[in-house]
Amino acid sequence: EGRRLKEYHFEVVNDELIVTDEDGELFEYIPTNKESQRIQETLFHEKQTIIENCLFGVDLNPKSVKICRLRLWIELLKNAYYKNETELETLPNIDINIKCGNSLISRFALDADLKQALKKSASKWTIDSYRLAVDTYRNAQSKEQKREMERLINEIKTNFRSEISQNDPKVKRLRELNGELFSMTKQGQLFELSKKEKDKWNAKVAKLTADSQKLEAEIEEIKSNKIYENAFEWRFEFPEVLDDNGDFVGFDVVIGNPPYIPLEAFEVSERKFFNNKYTQLERKYETSVPFILEGLSILNNKGLLAYIAPLTWQTGENYSKFRYYFFENFGLEKLINLPFNIFEDAYVDTALYFVSKETKSEYSIFAFDKKAKVETLENLEYNKFNVSDIKSPDFKVIIDKTAHQFSRFDSENFVQFGSITKSTQGLSGSNFPETNKVESEFIFPFLATGNVYNYCLLKDSVYNTDLVDKKNLIQFYQAEPKILIRRIINRQDRLSVTYCNERLVFKKDINPFIPIDEKFDCFFLTGIIASKLISFIYLNSSSIATKDDFRQTTLTELRKLPIPNINSEMQKTISEIVKDILKLKSENSDADTSNLENEIDQLVYQLYGLT
């Protein structure tokens, strides 16, 4: 009505809109009160503007797209409340805002040049005319007008697609090759060529022909590739994020709950595409990380990304390259690690990520207890860390103050466990079939059932197996001192570790570590790795180790554990206590050795400069 409302303050708290007046009092909605009605109507029209002009979405699942559109249309139906009973209104066609497609796969890069397309069609299409067509479609008053705008929009996008394709480097190169080939074969020679010149000419024509055919095949393969069936072209699907020159500007905010699909679940062609497009990723990863990269790429320079996604990449061994790229190019504003079971139907450890396009010198993080119930995200007490504290070569995210303290163990006073041992991952029993042979240097006993507990190896059943085809593994199973570490972390949040010097092949649940540096005594190393502190360090620096369903160790992370770099004389005290514990456990696997283990823990704290 053009009349100014009183001063009201609006705030969203836990998905609820809180309205307070200029005195800070909560606003009470009274249906019969005109001021209340005006506020309600104003709020709706603000929401209507946002839904129609500011919300855009993409999903691969057509049903999800339809549900989203329906949900927004239902919200817009509330406008009828502010109309006369006889006044009918056509709902806007917001289907053009919510689209179906694979948001990770595109034919055209975001910086693909649209200028040529606009120049060549200057008399016909401009970015303004594209925006106008989309706006007209959104507010079409009849099916005929909607169909006409749909045809017009498709024509504009086809024009863009065609022109961008012509500017593709492969297409440009093909034109050059064909032009050169035409010049050589269709234009006559002023002078007859000598035999040597003719041979050289034939060789060049043959090469140009082969290169042209190869490039044509590559271009055709791209055009017909099944992977592009549902490709989504961020480059020009939403004219609202293009400037007047047709350049992609990006969105203010990108919000998402991306799918968490392991790379192995995709076809080979899709994996190849992802590996070529997202060069910041390596080896195994799941799709939430490409979605993070894609989301950041479509933000504008001042934009903010907000995702709920797995926390694996924070410390996972396969994400070092990604973490380096992430912190070099973007700013982690806030990170909230959530408890277990945040989703009833998806058992995965997740976090809330708030990321800006601008780099930051520090970030804030809050980690819920794994069994906590989330009542609110308000008033959380965040820890702040400097990005400069995230160190190479792993670039692991520092998740709490405890983990931050671990950086002191990177000094010359410590060495990595993997640098002074050799190790291997155990294989499943199917790799070690039983044999009746008894006399051969390749016949080894295999631990079929049994397991590692602290300072104890239980052997329930053993049979002979032949390693003649696995000679490279024999070095790990000889009768020599070694540290055994169980793959699974126990419910007491401890690594299960023991000493062993038997000639024995271990199943996949047990990883052997054999000292290769004479400076370090195997009993000493056993005591260090079996200590409470090392378990604490491991659990607080590994995202895999904190999973509630299948908490496990990895060789890569075990190899990075810090070991005090001290002389053999200083190692003796711990070594002797370890020998005492092993003797007691060999006599009775249930022997109470807690006092001796506590002695070792106190000594270990001193070696690591802790109390």
LOVO-96033 format. One record per residue (C-alpha): x, y, z. Coordinates in nm, 4 decimals. Layout:
N
          u          v          w
          X          Y          Z
...
END
This chain:
611
          u          v          w
     0.0000     0.0000     0.0000
     0.3048     0.2208     0.0029
     0.2801     0.2920     0.3760
     0.5928     0.2264     0.5819
     0.5806    -0.0441     0.8491
     0.7082     0.0168     1.1999
     1.0632    -0.0953     1.2733
     1.0573    -0.4742     1.2912
     1.3500    -0.7109     1.3203
     1.3428    -1.0504     1.1495
     1.5681    -1.3432     1.2356
     1.5675    -1.7142     1.1521
     1.6480    -1.9324     1.4545
     1.6345    -2.3138     1.4240
     1.4200    -2.2856     1.1103
     1.1732    -2.0531     1.2862
     1.1138    -1.6923     1.1834
     1.1418    -1.4697     1.4904
     0.9854    -1.1226     1.4586
     1.0478    -0.8517     1.7183
     0.9275    -0.4918     1.7240
     1.1307    -0.1757     1.7719
     1.1188    -0.2280     2.1484
     1.2630    -0.5786     2.1192
     0.9310    -0.7406     2.2102
     0.8177    -1.0565     2.0302
     0.5588    -0.9827     1.7638
     0.2235    -1.1524     1.8195
     0.0154    -1.2256     1.5127
    -0.3517    -1.1293     1.5575
    -0.5595    -1.2187     1.2467
    -0.8132    -0.9387     1.3020
    -0.5450    -0.6733     1.3511
    -0.4655    -0.4704     1.0374
    -0.1017    -0.4148     1.1407
    -0.0624    -0.7894     1.1818
    -0.2174    -0.8479     0.8417
     0.0141    -0.5963     0.6763
     0.3219    -0.7626     0.8317
     0.1993    -1.1063     0.7259
     0.1387    -0.9881     0.3696
     0.4756    -0.8115     0.3544
     0.6511    -1.1269     0.4697
     0.4738    -1.3344     0.2083
     0.5620    -1.0991    -0.0757
     0.9275    -1.1053     0.0308
     0.9126    -1.4851     0.0270
     0.7375    -1.4776    -0.3099
     1.0121    -1.2573    -0.4565
     1.2794    -1.4965    -0.3270
     1.1037    -1.8090    -0.4606
     1.0372    -1.6616    -0.8044
     1.3622    -1.4759    -0.8620
     1.6351    -1.5990    -0.6286
     1.5998    -1.9757    -0.5854
     1.7525    -2.2110    -0.8428
     1.8111    -2.5820    -0.8175
     1.9360    -2.8871    -1.0060
     1.8867    -3.2573    -0.9331
     1.9493    -3.5727    -1.1336
     1.6330    -3.7385    -1.0028
     1.3205    -3.6196    -1.1953
     1.0964    -3.7100    -0.9006
     1.3014    -3.4947    -0.6652
     1.2738    -3.2058    -0.9086
     0.8942    -3.2427    -0.9281
     0.8599    -3.2611    -0.5494
     1.0700    -2.9445    -0.5107
     0.8639    -2.7569    -0.7693
     0.5403    -2.8713    -0.6052
     0.6616    -2.7631    -0.2624
     0.7413    -2.4146    -0.3922
     0.4098    -2.3880    -0.5783
     0.2221    -2.4812    -0.2605
     0.4048    -2.2022    -0.0799
     0.3047    -1.9570    -0.3524
    -0.0601    -2.0641    -0.3252
    -0.0730    -1.8692     0.0015
    -0.0966    -1.5583    -0.2160
    -0.4638    -1.6436    -0.2668
    -0.5220    -1.5326     0.0926
    -0.4492    -1.1743    -0.0157
    -0.6785    -1.1796    -0.3206
    -1.0501    -1.1270    -0.3555
    -1.2574    -1.4456    -0.3615
    -1.3476    -1.3866    -0.7285
    -0.9950    -1.2891    -0.8344
    -0.8036    -1.5740    -1.0020
    -0.4252    -1.5700    -1.0438
    -0.2005    -1.7922    -1.2536
     0.0913    -1.9335    -1.0574
     0.4352    -1.8530    -1.2030
     0.6174    -2.1222    -1.4022
     0.8971    -2.1731    -1.1509
     0.9799    -2.5059    -1.3181
     1.2348    -2.3051    -1.5161
     1.4168    -2.2360    -1.1874
     1.4295    -2.5998    -1.0735
     1.5839    -2.8187    -1.3416
     1.6712    -3.1818    -1.3978
     2.0278    -3.2740    -1.4902
     2.3645    -3.4043    -1.3759
     2.5209    -3.1000    -1.2142
     2.8704    -3.2561    -1.2186
     2.8779    -3.3189    -1.5939
     2.8884    -3.0434    -1.8558
     3.0117    -3.0177    -2.2110
     3.1092    -2.6547    -2.1770
     3.3392    -2.4836    -1.9289
     3.2125    -2.1893    -1.7237
     3.4590    -1.9615    -1.9035
     3.3584    -2.0822    -2.2522
     3.3302    -1.7756    -2.4771
     2.9757    -1.6567    -2.5574
     3.0860    -1.3295    -2.7136
     3.1023    -1.4730    -3.0658
     2.7542    -1.6185    -3.0287
     2.6214    -1.2791    -2.9210
     2.8063    -1.0901    -3.1965
     2.6908    -1.3202    -3.4734
     2.3317    -1.2939    -3.3551
     2.3452    -0.9334    -3.2368
     2.0377    -0.8417    -3.4356
     1.8465    -1.1326    -3.2896
     1.9661    -1.2365    -2.9404
     2.1282    -1.0661    -2.6469
     2.1640    -1.1656    -2.2836
     1.8847    -0.9191    -2.2078
     1.6552    -1.0869    -2.4590
     1.7414    -1.4254    -2.3050
     1.6588    -1.2942    -1.9562
     1.3368    -1.1417    -2.0898
     1.2345    -1.4708    -2.2502
     1.2929    -1.6567    -1.9235
     1.1006    -1.3961    -1.7239
     0.8142    -1.4044    -1.9744
     0.8056    -1.7841    -1.9527
     0.7984    -1.7672    -1.5744
     0.4981    -1.5318    -1.5806
     0.3240    -1.6651    -1.8936
    -0.0523    -1.6128    -1.8804
    -0.1453    -1.8962    -2.1147
    -0.0218    -2.2345    -2.2353
     0.0354    -2.0887    -2.5807
     0.2576    -1.8114    -2.4460
     0.4455    -2.0617    -2.2294
     0.5062    -2.2942    -2.5268
     0.6236    -2.0045    -2.7422
     0.8683    -1.8862    -2.4755
     0.9888    -2.2436    -2.4250
     1.0582    -2.2695    -2.7997
     1.2354    -1.9336    -2.7958
     1.4514    -2.0234    -2.4928
     1.5522    -2.3547    -2.6513
     1.6427    -2.1729    -2.9735
     1.8620    -1.9276    -2.7817
     2.0357    -2.2067    -2.5905
     2.0863    -2.4082    -2.9093
     2.2453    -2.1012    -3.0652
     2.4767    -2.0619    -2.7653
     2.5596    -2.4334    -2.7662
     2.6416    -2.4305    -3.1354
     2.8630    -2.1223    -3.1183
     3.0529    -2.2411    -2.8104
     3.1097    -2.5741    -2.9830
     3.2625    -2.3948    -3.2791
     3.5097    -2.2273    -3.0440
     3.6140    -2.5552    -2.8858
     3.9949    -2.6030    -2.9221
     3.9436    -2.9454    -3.0807
     3.6994    -2.8036    -3.3364
     3.9317    -2.5114    -3.4117
     4.2234    -2.7490    -3.4591
     4.0155    -2.9694    -3.6900
     3.9307    -2.6673    -3.9055
     4.2991    -2.5793    -3.9264
     4.3960    -2.9340    -4.0260
     4.1223    -2.9571    -4.2891
     4.2162    -2.6144    -4.4255
     4.5806    -2.7158    -4.4596
     4.4799    -3.0476    -4.6155
     4.2549    -2.8694    -4.8653
     4.5338    -2.6299    -4.9620
     4.7730    -2.9176    -5.0272
     4.5381    -3.1479    -5.2177
     4.3003    -2.9176    -5.4057
     4.5370    -2.6492    -5.5256
     4.7713    -2.7296    -5.8146
     5.1526    -2.7047    -5.8000
     5.3304    -2.4447    -6.0164
     5.6248    -2.6800    -6.0668
     5.6451    -3.0533    -6.0832
     5.7803    -3.2057    -5.7601
     6.0926    -3.4148    -5.7496
     6.0652    -3.7722    -5.6161
     6.2069    -3.6644    -5.2774
     5.9684    -3.3687    -5.2595
     5.6780    -3.5911    -5.3698
     5.7557    -3.8440    -5.0936
     5.7713    -3.5643    -4.8390
     5.4423    -3.4203    -4.9702
     5.2715    -3.7623    -4.9519
     5.3977    -3.8163    -4.5968
     5.2629    -3.4803    -4.4844
     4.9232    -3.5391    -4.6500
     4.9038    -3.8801    -4.4865
     4.9842    -3.7317    -4.1454
     4.7336    -3.4464    -4.1847
     4.4676    -3.6952    -4.2939
     4.5385    -3.9247    -3.9992
     4.5388    -3.6363    -3.7492
     4.2141    -3.5013    -3.8954
     4.0414    -3.8393    -3.8812
     4.1598    -3.8964    -3.5258
     4.0310    -3.5558    -3.4140
     3.7006    -3.6091    -3.5936
     3.6618    -3.9396    -3.4115
     3.7376    -3.7746    -3.0763
     3.4844    -3.4961    -3.1401
     3.2210    -3.7450    -3.2516
     3.2866    -3.9617    -2.9471
     3.2301    -3.6602    -2.7212
     2.9071    -3.5729    -2.9039
     2.7690    -3.9252    -2.8835
     2.9101    -4.0132    -2.5411
     2.6389    -4.1529    -2.3147
     2.7911    -3.9698    -2.0216
     2.6506    -3.6425    -2.1582
     2.2891    -3.7656    -2.1746
     2.1875    -3.5690    -1.8652
     2.4664    -3.3097    -1.8783
     2.3763    -2.9794    -1.7166
     2.5184    -2.6638    -1.8718
     2.5774    -2.4205    -1.5897
     2.7368    -2.1971    -1.8530
     2.4041    -2.0713    -1.9849
     2.1089    -2.2510    -1.8181
     2.0459    -1.9627    -1.5761
     2.0729    -1.6196    -1.7460
     2.0291    -1.4577    -1.4044
     2.3957    -1.5344    -1.3269
     2.5341    -1.4023    -1.6581
     2.6495    -1.0436    -1.7037
     2.5628    -0.8283    -2.0059
     2.8630    -0.9675    -2.1955
     2.7407    -1.3211    -2.1394
     3.0182    -1.4031    -1.8913
     2.9316    -1.6380    -1.6059
     2.9230    -1.4374    -1.2812
     2.8002    -1.7027    -1.0395
     2.5575    -1.7416    -0.7505
     2.5580    -1.5584    -0.4172
     2.4968    -1.8765    -0.2169
     2.5167    -2.2472    -0.3001
     2.3412    -2.4849    -0.0583
     2.3440    -2.8625    -0.0854
     2.3364    -3.2083     0.0670
     2.5333    -3.3885    -0.2056
     2.5187    -3.7667    -0.2549
     2.7950    -3.9713    -0.0941
     2.8666    -4.2299    -0.3649
     3.2046    -4.4088    -0.3812
     3.3980    -4.3714    -0.7056
     3.3895    -4.7490    -0.7638
     3.0105    -4.7330    -0.8133
     3.0480    -4.5381    -1.1398
     3.1088    -4.6586    -1.4928
     3.4680    -4.6430    -1.6214
     3.3764    -4.3561    -1.8581
     3.2337    -4.1528    -1.5699
     3.5396    -4.2126    -1.3537
     3.7617    -4.1016    -1.6391
     3.5525    -3.7876    -1.6847
     3.5678    -3.6981    -1.3145
     3.9438    -3.7598    -1.2965
     4.0016    -3.5336    -1.5983
     3.7695    -3.2590    -1.4731
     3.8591    -3.2618    -1.1043
     4.2381    -3.2841    -1.1117
     4.2506    -3.1921    -0.7420
     4.1332    -3.5446    -0.6539
     4.3379    -3.8621    -0.6416
     4.2775    -4.2345    -0.6145
     3.9628    -4.3241    -0.4191
     3.7070    -4.0611    -0.3214
     3.3321    -4.0229    -0.2866
     3.1153    -3.7777    -0.4774
     3.0552    -3.5173    -0.2080
     3.4067    -3.3830    -0.2756
     3.3504    -3.3221    -0.6513
     3.0231    -3.1559    -0.5488
     3.2179    -2.9256    -0.3170
     3.4499    -2.8324    -0.6044
     3.1567    -2.7822    -0.8423
     2.9648    -2.5749    -0.5886
     3.2634    -2.3489    -0.5299
     3.3181    -2.3074    -0.9050
     2.9646    -2.1691    -0.9596
     2.9858    -1.9173    -0.6741
     3.0493    -1.5520    -0.7464
     3.3602    -1.3894    -0.6037
     3.1855    -1.2915    -0.2796
     2.9720    -1.6049    -0.2566
     2.9234    -1.8571     0.0235
     2.8850    -2.2354     0.0031
     2.6910    -2.4226     0.2743
     2.6912    -2.8045     0.2576
     2.6185    -3.0984     0.4796
     2.8639    -3.3647     0.3654
     3.0908    -3.6436     0.4977
     3.3880    -3.5460     0.7116
     3.6203    -3.8055     0.5515
     3.8137    -3.5497     0.3456
     3.9157    -3.3513     0.6565
     4.1903    -3.6002     0.7455
     4.1516    -3.8906     0.4987
     4.4756    -4.0072     0.3370
     4.3323    -3.9855    -0.0174
     4.2464    -3.6148     0.0074
     4.5823    -3.4418     0.0684
     4.5911    -3.2909    -0.2808
     4.2325    -3.1684    -0.2462
     4.2985    -3.0133     0.0963
     4.6025    -2.8275    -0.0357
     4.3994    -2.6866    -0.3282
     4.1048    -2.6071    -0.1000
     4.2972    -2.3985     0.1519
     4.5093    -2.2283    -0.1157
     4.2023    -2.1061    -0.3067
     3.9070    -2.0809    -0.0687
     3.8187    -1.9819     0.2862
     3.6741    -2.2225     0.5401
     3.4539    -1.9921     0.7451
     3.2991    -2.2452     0.9791
     3.3006    -2.6213     1.0269
     3.0653    -2.8223     1.2502
     3.1358    -3.1939     1.2900
     2.8047    -3.3610     1.3696
     2.7263    -3.6653     1.5875
     2.6599    -4.0172     1.4601
     2.3209    -4.0977     1.3081
     2.2338    -3.7414     1.2081
     2.0418    -3.9059     0.9210
     1.8214    -4.1991     1.0196
     1.8531    -4.3711     0.6820
     2.2193    -4.2938     0.6083
     2.4822    -4.4176     0.8499
     2.7648    -4.1810     0.7689
     2.9698    -3.9287     0.9662
     2.8823    -3.5816     0.8435
     2.9701    -3.2176     0.8966
     2.8351    -2.8748     0.8114
     3.0705    -2.6734     0.5902
     3.0508    -2.2979     0.5340
     3.3026    -2.1923     0.2702
     3.3714    -1.8594     0.1008
     3.5275    -1.7924    -0.2367
     3.7863    -1.5718    -0.0676
     4.0813    -1.7247     0.1170
     4.0927    -1.6854     0.4947
     4.3777    -1.6835     0.7445
     4.1792    -1.8758     1.0072
     3.8710    -2.0937     1.0474
     3.6270    -2.1840     1.3251
     3.5338    -2.5411     1.4160
     3.3013    -2.7125     1.6602
     3.2847    -3.0892     1.7048
     2.9844    -3.2490     1.8719
     3.0361    -3.5520     2.0905
     2.9735    -3.8540     1.8688
     2.6692    -3.9634     2.0722
     2.5228    -3.6181     2.1346
     2.1737    -3.5143     2.0269
     2.1659    -3.1897     1.8310
     1.9048    -2.9578     1.9777
     2.0391    -2.6321     1.8358
     2.3314    -2.4860     1.6438
     2.3095    -2.1600     1.8345
     2.5706    -2.0472     2.0884
     2.8274    -2.3142     2.0014
     3.1735    -2.2542     2.1454
     3.4009    -2.2713     1.8413
     3.7741    -2.3285     1.8409
     3.9725    -2.1087     1.6044
     4.2812    -2.2241     1.4172
     4.5189    -2.0565     1.1741
     4.5218    -2.2005     0.8247
     4.9007    -2.1675     0.8381
     4.8994    -2.4435     1.1034
     4.7764    -2.6912     0.8423
     5.1045    -2.8445     0.7334
     5.2392    -3.0388     0.4372
     5.2555    -3.3078     0.3180
     4.9081    -3.4140     0.4386
     4.7401    -3.0757     0.5000
     4.5035    -3.2386     0.7484
     4.2328    -3.0170     0.8942
     4.3024    -2.9460     1.2606
     3.9787    -3.0526     1.4242
     4.0413    -2.9621     1.7902
     4.2996    -2.8200     2.0283
     4.4325    -3.1662     2.1018
     4.5035    -3.2337     1.7358
     4.6684    -2.8917     1.7168
     4.9196    -3.0023     1.9785
     5.0304    -3.2908     1.7568
     5.2199    -3.0515     1.5294
     5.4984    -3.0449     1.7926
     5.5699    -3.4100     1.7062
     5.6862    -3.3144     1.3561
     6.0181    -3.1894     1.4893
     6.3606    -3.3557     1.4631
     6.3004    -3.5113     1.8062
     6.0553    -3.7560     1.6481
     6.0569    -3.9913     1.3509
     5.7643    -4.1465     1.1677
     5.6891    -4.5074     1.2531
     5.6929    -4.5979     0.8824
     6.0437    -4.4595     0.8321
     6.1955    -4.7089     1.0781
     5.9825    -5.0144     0.9927
     5.8641    -5.2103     0.6927
     5.5008    -5.3206     0.6878
     5.2299    -5.4849     0.4843
     4.8553    -5.5238     0.4963
     4.7218    -5.8676     0.5795
     4.5341    -6.0629     0.3110
     4.2154    -6.2676     0.3418
     4.2392    -6.6403     0.4121
     4.1313    -6.7246     0.0565
     4.4751    -6.6044    -0.0564
     4.6416    -6.8659     0.1627
     4.4869    -7.2088     0.0909
     4.5791    -7.4986     0.3159
     4.8474    -7.7387     0.1908
     4.9564    -8.0900     0.2892
     5.3207    -8.0180     0.2080
     5.5427    -8.0085     0.5118
     5.9045    -7.9794     0.3965
     5.9684    -7.6656     0.1943
     6.1202    -7.3257     0.2624
     5.7932    -7.1789     0.1333
     5.5639    -7.3636     0.3749
     5.4478    -7.1330     0.6550
     5.1891    -7.1697     0.9315
     4.8834    -6.9472     0.8695
     4.6762    -6.7948     1.1500
     4.3244    -6.8971     1.0425
     4.1426    -6.7808     1.3547
     4.2657    -6.5736     1.6451
     4.3541    -6.2108     1.6987
     4.5772    -5.9457     1.8505
     4.5021    -5.7945     2.1914
     4.7316    -5.5650     2.3836
     5.0521    -5.7614     2.4543
     4.8856    -6.0854     2.3487
     4.8424    -6.2897     2.0282
     4.5688    -6.5530     2.0570
     4.6051    -6.8385     1.8085
     4.2827    -7.0402     1.7955
     4.3584    -7.2372     1.4786
     4.6589    -7.2599     1.2466
     4.7224    -7.4526     0.9245
     5.0086    -7.4711     0.6744
     5.0061    -7.2692     0.3536
     5.2445    -7.2480     0.0564
     5.3988    -6.9073    -0.0240
     5.5815    -7.0217    -0.3363
     5.3670    -6.7835    -0.5428
     5.3970    -6.5034    -0.2865
     5.7705    -6.4893    -0.2301
     5.7617    -6.1103    -0.1908
     5.5547    -6.1506     0.1282
     5.7896    -6.3959     0.2997
     5.9972    -6.1084     0.4429
     5.7030    -6.0105     0.6677
     5.6375    -6.3562     0.8137
     5.9839    -6.4813     0.9125
     6.0818    -6.5634     1.2718
     6.2129    -6.2190     1.3610
     6.0983    -5.9412     1.5966
     5.7916    -5.7517     1.4764
     5.5061    -5.5381     1.6072
     5.1541    -5.6606     1.5270
     4.8677    -5.4100     1.5063
     4.5076    -5.5167     1.4735
     4.3175    -5.3416     1.1949
     4.0044    -5.2787     1.4021
     4.0094    -5.0227     1.6852
     3.8544    -5.1645     2.0008
     3.5589    -5.0228     2.1938
     3.7923    -4.8809     2.4556
     3.9281    -4.6435     2.1895
     4.2598    -4.8248     2.1823
     4.4860    -4.9763     1.9212
     4.5445    -5.3477     1.9844
     4.9213    -5.4085     1.9740
     5.1618    -5.6871     2.0601
     5.5153    -5.8144     2.0018
     5.5809    -6.1299     1.7994
     5.8911    -6.3140     1.6735
     5.7244    -6.6254     1.5344
     5.7367    -6.7631     1.1797
     5.3700    -6.7061     1.1010
     5.1438    -6.5702     0.8251
     4.8743    -6.3332     0.9502
     4.5182    -6.2900     0.8297
     4.3860    -5.9601     0.6914
     4.2905    -5.8246     1.0361
     4.6545    -5.8069     1.1494
     4.9271    -5.5828     1.0074
     5.2948    -5.6648     1.0843
     5.5572    -5.3907     1.1283
     5.9216    -5.5029     1.1246
     6.1952    -5.2662     1.2523
     6.4552    -5.1851     0.9859
     6.6541    -4.9304     1.1873
     6.8876    -5.0981     1.4386
     6.8726    -4.7885     1.6558
     6.5184    -4.8783     1.7650
     6.4457    -5.1787     1.9844
     6.1328    -5.3743     1.8870
     6.0189    -5.4080     2.2518
     6.0487    -5.0299     2.2919
     5.8438    -4.9688     1.9774
     5.5803    -5.2144     2.0982
     5.5453    -5.0235     2.4268
     5.5185    -4.6879     2.2491
     5.2541    -4.8035     1.9963
     5.0546    -4.9886     2.2676
     5.0425    -4.6810     2.4920
     4.7314    -4.4757     2.5654
     4.8892    -4.1649     2.4145
     4.9515    -4.3189     2.0723
     4.5922    -4.4447     2.0578
     4.4770    -4.0960     2.1548
     4.6938    -3.9345     1.8871
     4.5699    -4.1783     1.6242
     4.2018    -4.1359     1.7048
     4.2299    -3.7577     1.7059
     4.4091    -3.7328     1.3733
     4.2139    -3.9864     1.1668
     3.8584    -3.9476     1.0368
     3.8334    -4.3220     0.9631
     3.9244    -4.4090     1.3210
     3.6298    -4.2103     1.4587
     3.3616    -4.3910     1.2591
     3.1200    -4.5663     1.4909
     3.0251    -4.8609     1.2726
     3.3609    -4.9965     1.1522
     3.6465    -4.8069     1.3116
     3.9738    -4.9174     1.1658
     4.3363    -4.8299     1.1103
     4.5120    -4.7830     0.7798
     4.8750    -4.8575     0.7017
     4.9279    -4.5061     0.5686
     4.8140    -4.3409     0.8900
     4.9900    -4.5919     1.1185
     5.3142    -4.5282     0.9353
     5.2866    -4.1577     1.0209
     5.2693    -4.2087     1.3978
     5.5460    -4.0095     1.5776
     5.8145    -4.2101     1.7572
     6.0601    -4.0413     2.0014
     6.4045    -4.0290     1.8444
     6.6051    -4.1378     2.1517
     6.9140    -4.3556     2.2018
     6.9057    -4.7242     2.2938
     6.9987    -4.6570     2.6567
     6.6910    -4.4383     2.7041
     6.4716    -4.7048     2.5417
     6.5725    -4.9757     2.7905
     6.3297    -4.8887     3.0716
     6.0233    -4.9233     2.8496
     6.1677    -5.2317     2.6747
     6.2170    -5.4139     3.0069
     5.8623    -5.3399     3.1233
     5.7266    -5.4655     2.7879
     5.9201    -5.7921     2.8345
     5.7678    -5.8327     3.1823
     5.4154    -5.7776     3.0452
     5.4689    -6.0237     2.7585
     5.5970    -6.2895     3.0010
     5.2887    -6.2536     3.2218
     5.0542    -6.2614     2.9227
     5.2255    -6.5709     2.7781
     5.1575    -6.7530     3.1041
     4.7991    -6.6264     3.1302
     4.6373    -6.4198     2.8549
     4.3957    -6.2743     3.1145
     4.6717    -6.1620     3.3499
     4.6210    -5.8144     3.4969
     4.9114    -5.6037     3.3718
     4.7412    -5.2651     3.4122
     4.9952    -5.1353     3.6652
     5.2868    -5.2140     3.4335
     5.1016    -5.0606     3.1398
     5.0377    -4.7464     3.3453
     5.4115    -4.7248     3.4129
     5.4752    -4.7286     3.0401
     5.2054    -4.4634     2.9839
     5.3713    -4.2287     3.2323
     5.7110    -4.2780     3.0678
     5.5587    -4.2158     2.7241
     5.3959    -3.8912     2.8398
     5.7398    -3.7714     2.9521
     5.8998    -3.8639     2.6190
     5.6343    -3.6611     2.4364
     5.6681    -3.3640     2.6693
     5.3265    -3.4160     2.8298
     5.2118    -3.4628     3.1874
END
